[in-house]
Amino acid sequence: MRNVELILQLLYSLLDLRFLPDKLQKWLFDTGTRVITVTSALIMIGFAGIFILGGNEVFNLKLYKGFLLLQPFTLEVLLLSVALLQLIITIFKSNRCHVLSGYLLILSALIWAVISATFLASYPPLTTGMTTYPVLAVVCALAGRNLINYTKRIEDSKHKGR
């Protein structure tokens, strides 16, 4: 019985994100767009890492043949550059950085749309990449647009009061 309580307590801690420091949780979940930015950037880093570490063997898989339509090295550099720039900019809280972050989210949406197209180009078979990455593209585009518009409204309200 004691083991069950311990397991449930551990599971609750994991689901409650208690293992993350409070300051990090507040920063990450302070705005809805920040968690989308960080998630998108980390997935991009994961993609680039697989392509870099997997070498040409990854592209021998039928599922990833569509990626050969792009230059793999260019794709790796683009993914890493955009992802790292997104992560660096999220650290700062200025309105200029928020707008830049919004534009990077829109660029991320374009990248996810291209990645979706590469999975579609590998059809058949049907894959989760055909549905997951289009959704991520739409979410990134909407979050980026929202962040830009929200920041512009904040700036406009500051200048109105003068």
C-alpha positions, 0 to 999 in steps of 0.5 A: 500500500505504501508503494502505491502511495509513493508511486502516486505521489511521484506521478503527481509531482511529475504531472504537476511539474514540481521537478521544475523550479518555480521561477522556470515554470513561471517564465515558461508558462507566463504567456501562451506563446512562450511555451509554443516557442520553446516547444517548437524550438526544441522539436526543431533541435530534435529534427536537426540532431537526428539529421546530423547524427543519423547522417545519410542513413536517415534519408534511406528510410522511405518516410524521410525520402521527401526530405531529400527534396531539400538540401539536408545541410541547409535544412539542418542549419536553418532548423538549428539557427531558427531554434536557437534564435527563438530560445535566445530571444525568449529570454528577453522581455522587451517589446522589440524582442516580443515582436521578433519572437512573433516573426520567428514563430511565423517563420517556424510555421513556414518551416513546419509547413515545409516539413509537413509537405516532405512527409506528404511527398513520402506518401504512401504510407500514411504517417503521423507527420502528415497531421502533427506538423500541419497542426504545429504550423497553424499553432505557431502561425497563430501564436506568432500573429497574436504575439505581434498584434498584442505587443503592438497594442501594448505599444500603441496604448503607451504612446496614446497616453502621452 
